[in-house]
């Protein structure tokens, strides 16, 4: 592939994987300082324009993951059943993120800045190649790994993370449908794409953290790394995901607390839902 010998391509694959992994701490610090210009942390600054339709943008920038899965499968199919399972899990995740998630988006979803869409697509183009090529050719997982405890830990984390992510997204979608007008428990927020109304999420893991959808995705890819026996490519995905989503969760947490005010009356009596629960953490239950 790329006109390289197999050994040269493998060296390139490893170097890119290590580059992403080692750059993740810098990405984490940058994301703490420069918040993603979308959703609750949107901005009117020039570099956050132009803005694009969210559904088509999400489909376009996530799609390289599925494209690379197909290319790598055609070029060199996974050598055994367990490696095929890992590729299937990767594909199922991105079918949901690329096709199903945009289709379920609310019509009122905020538009995405071009800069964000382009940077996301660039990462997905690289990541799709790294993960698919690793599973199919460079780091296939032997079938007897199914007897190792780490395999089952990986499965448990991946499934739990996926379930948390899907359930949390469903709760957020239901909130968007129910906040068509401003009431005592909602707030109106102006963005470059219009007026958006927000309500404090309730139920599921939202009772414990502000961003369970982000936590779920981090758990998914941590499980995927365990399933891949800790290959550099899969670890780079888990760490890079956390480097992006943890700062975003912290920003959302601060936004909710500043916007709604903080209640310290406990989980079952937080000013009738008008204030943000003070005991709720940002992304790690009970801790952070």
Buried (B, 14 or more C-beta within 10 A) or exposed (E): BEEEEEEEBBEBBBEBBBEBBEBBEEBBEEBBEEBBBBBBBBBEEEEBBEBBBBBEBBBBBBBBBBBBBEBBBEEBEBBBEBBBBBBEBBBEBBBBBBBEBBEEBBEBBBBBBBBBBBEBBEBBBBBBBBBBBBBBBBBBBEEEBEEBEEBEBBBEBBBBBBBBBBBBBBBBBBBBEEBEEEEEBBBEBEBBBEEBBBBBBEEBBBBBBBBBBBBBBBBBBBBBBBBBBEBBBBBBBBBBBBBBBBBBBBBBBBBBBEEBEBBEEEEEEBBEBBBBBBBBBBBEEEEE
